[in-house]
Amino acid sequence: MARLLYSAITSLDGYVADADGNFDWAEPDLEVHGFVNDRERPIGTYLYGRRMYEVMRAWETLGDEPDAPDVARDYASLWRAADKVVYSSTLDATTTARTRLERSFDPDAVRGMKETAEADLGIGGPGLAAYALRAGVVDEISLYLNPIVVGAGTPALPNAFATRLRLVDELRFGNGVVYLRYDVER
């Protein structure tokens, strides 16, 4: 059975964007980006909320520039090869290949996808991940903690969510980012 993996690049105080919605401080350097790419290779399908999809759809053409770093080209290739499911009640249509639109998040449908998928699934965006975490369908949480405190903003993990996690991997990068990977215990 495939696993549902939630991954987020966060500030040290747990935000994916600051109070103004900025997340430029989260852009990974080449070392971190290469590591993220390797972690994303097993993903066959991405699940996104509307806002995360609107950010990520840039990868449909990003990385094609002649001067794009190899890690950007690599990630673009990975992203384009994966299927995408966008959950939105307001989006009229998707604009990227291999993408379908769903009007609501159904945990039972996600369980069914995990049972039939040949590759792991990734869930992107803290809003959608909050639904999935509360529904108990997330199997793993990976956090990339950046050495910055932003004070407020969009939290990486939902409020009113309590579960036990088991640390299974950690890594410190030269730029001060710390990677933590947890299995969600059931």
C-alpha positions in Angstrom: 0.0 0.0 0.0 1.2 3.5 -0.8 1.9 6.1 1.9 0.6 9.7 2.1 3.5 12.0 2.8 3.2 15.6 4.0 6.3 17.8 3.5 6.7 21.4 4.5 9.4 24.0 4.5 8.9 26.0 7.7 10.4 28.7 9.8 11.8 27.5 13.2 8.6 28.7 14.8 6.5 26.5 12.5 5.2 28.8 9.7 5.2 28.1 6.0 4.5 31.8 5.2 4.9 34.9 7.4 2.0 37.2 8.4 2.1 39.0 5.1 2.0 35.7 3.1 5.7 35.9 2.2 7.8 32.7 2.0 10.9 33.9 0.1 12.9 33.0 3.2 12.0 29.4 2.5 13.7 29.1 -0.9 16.1 26.1 -0.6 19.7 26.4 -1.6 21.2 23.9 -4.0 22.1 21.4 -1.3 18.6 21.4 0.3 16.9 21.5 -3.1 18.8 18.4 -4.3 17.8 16.6 -1.1 14.2 17.6 -1.5 14.3 16.2 -5.1 15.6 12.9 -3.8 12.8 12.7 -1.2 10.2 13.6 -3.9 11.3 10.9 -6.4 8.9 8.2 -5.0 5.9 10.4 -5.3 3.5 9.4 -8.1 0.6 11.7 -7.2 0.4 15.1 -5.5 -2.7 16.2 -3.7 -3.0 20.0 -3.5 -5.4 22.6 -2.3 -6.1 25.5 -4.6 -3.5 27.9 -3.2 -0.7 25.4 -3.2 -1.6 24.3 -6.7 -1.4 27.9 -7.8 2.1 28.2 -6.5 3.3 24.8 -7.8 1.9 25.1 -11.3 4.8 27.3 -12.1 6.8 24.1 -12.4 4.9 23.4 -15.6 7.5 25.7 -17.3 10.0 26.5 -14.5 13.3 24.9 -15.0 13.2 25.2 -18.8 15.3 28.4 -18.7 18.8 27.9 -20.3 20.5 29.0 -17.1 18.3 27.0 -14.7 20.2 25.0 -12.1 20.3 21.3 -12.6 18.3 20.8 -9.3 15.5 23.0 -10.8 15.5 21.0 -14.0 15.4 17.8 -12.0 12.5 18.9 -9.8 10.5 20.2 -12.8 10.9 16.8 -14.4 9.7 15.0 -11.3 6.8 17.3 -10.8 5.6 17.1 -14.5 5.8 13.3 -14.4 3.5 13.0 -11.4 -0.2 13.1 -11.4 -1.9 16.0 -9.5 -5.2 16.2 -7.8 -6.4 19.7 -6.9 -9.1 20.1 -4.3 -11.0 23.3 -4.8 -14.6 24.5 -4.8 -13.6 27.8 -6.4 -11.2 26.9 -9.2 -12.9 26.6 -12.6 -10.3 24.4 -14.2 -6.7 23.2 -13.9 -4.0 24.5 -16.3 -1.4 21.8 -16.0 -0.9 18.4 -17.6 -1.8 15.2 -15.6 -4.0 17.2 -13.3 -7.6 16.6 -12.2 -9.9 18.8 -10.2 -12.0 17.5 -7.2 -14.6 19.7 -5.5 -14.1 18.4 -2.0 -11.6 16.4 0.0 -12.8 12.9 0.8 -10.7 10.9 3.3 -12.2 7.6 2.1 -11.3 8.4 -1.5 -7.7 9.2 -0.4 -7.6 5.8 1.5 -8.7 4.2 -1.7 -6.0 6.0 -3.7 -3.4 4.8 -1.2 -4.7 1.2 -1.5 -4.4 1.2 -5.3 -1.5 3.5 -6.0 1.8 2.0 -7.3 3.8 4.9 -5.8 3.5 7.1 -2.8 1.3 10.2 -2.6 2.4 13.6 -1.5 0.1 16.2 0.1 1.1 19.8 -0.3 -0.2 22.9 1.5 -1.0 23.2 5.2 -4.7 23.8 4.7 -5.3 20.5 2.8 -2.8 18.7 5.0 -4.8 19.8 8.1 -7.9 18.0 6.7 -5.8 14.9 6.0 -4.0 14.9 9.3 -7.3 15.3 11.2 -8.8 12.5 9.1 -5.9 10.2 10.0 -4.8 9.5 6.4 -1.2 11.0 6.6 1.5 8.4 7.2 4.6 10.6 7.3 5.5 14.2 8.1 8.7 15.8 6.9 9.7 19.3 8.0 12.5 21.4 6.7 13.1 23.9 9.6 14.8 27.1 8.4 16.9 29.2 10.8 14.4 32.1 10.9 11.6 33.1 13.3 8.8 34.9 11.5 6.5 35.3 14.5 3.2 34.7 12.9 1.7 33.5 9.6 0.4 30.3 8.1 1.2 27.3 10.4 2.7 24.2 8.9 0.7 22.0 11.2 -2.9 22.5 12.2 -4.2 23.6 15.5 -6.4 21.1 17.4 -4.4 18.2 15.9 -2.9 15.8 18.3 -1.1 12.5 17.5 2.1 10.7 18.3 4.9 10.9 15.9 8.0 8.8 15.8 11.3 10.4 14.5 12.7 8.2 11.8 15.3 10.5 10.1 17.1 13.8 10.6 19.7 15.8 8.8 21.4 19.1 9.3 22.5 21.1 6.2 25.3 23.6 5.8 22.9 26.6 5.6 21.4 25.8 9.0 18.2 24.0 7.7 17.3 21.0 9.7 15.3 18.1 8.1 13.1 16.0 10.4 11.0 13.1 9.2 8.4 11.5 11.4 6.1 8.5 11.0 2.6 9.2 12.2 1.7 6.5 14.8 -1.7 5.0 14.7 
